Amino acid sequence: MSFYATLIEDPEWGNYYELTTGGYIALIVIMLLVLLGTMFVSGSVNPEKKVSTKQLVFSAMCVALAMVTSFLKLVHFPMGGSITLFSMFFITLIGYWYGLRVGLTAAIAYGFLQLIVDPYIISVPQLICDYILALGALGLSGLFSKSRYGMVKGYIAGVLGRYFFAFLSGLIFFGTYAADWGMSAPVYSLVYNGIYLASEAALTLIVMFLPPVTKGLERITKMAREV
């Protein structure tokens, strides 16, 4: 692991890894291969459902907004997880606009980007669970792309998907910290991850239901879906 990451020994929070230049390059290469592979396979299997230029542009815009707002942290937790300024919403919006396939692809790309710019790594399985699976699960919003109130349903589905994998990560990789708080590992993980995810979700849903925001989102959605 020395070429890709350096072990940092922290007596307070435990050991973790920092990516080296080689590690960052490897992640970028993997991300590009995954995205290109997904687009190639999906286009070959169903040419009629190739990702359009407009979908790429709007998806890239949402990923960029999600990255920016992910750094606007209202509360930051020491072992990962933050209440941000609606960053999850922008990723779930992609799935709502364009369906499950595009939503998952964009969400996984977002997971890779978060891993590159703000990593907290203790092992490869934890890396996959926290960044690829948990953040990638935000793309489950695509399940409700054609549903009534699909934006709200999709957002909740994406957050619950992320919560599931965040819970698994907390249980498996961070459960040893539960004793410090007088909890069992499952309860600790449920509470720890539930606090920041539920808080951000509640704030986001409140804002989404404000009339000016609702009208603005309807206009943007119409623009994004126009052929």
Buried (B, 14 or more C-beta within 10 A) or exposed (E): EEEBBEEEEEEEEEEBBEBBEEBBEBBEEEBEEBBEEBBEEBEEEEEEEEBEEBBBEBBEBBBEBBBEBBEEBEEEEEBBBBBBBBBBBBBBBBBBBBBBBBBBBBBBBBBBBBBBEEBBBBBEEBBBBBBBBBBBBBBBBBBBBEEEEBBBBBBBBBBEBBBBBBBBBBBBBBBEBBEEEEBEBEEBBBEBBBBBBEBBBEBBBEBBEEEEEEEEBEEBBEEBBEE
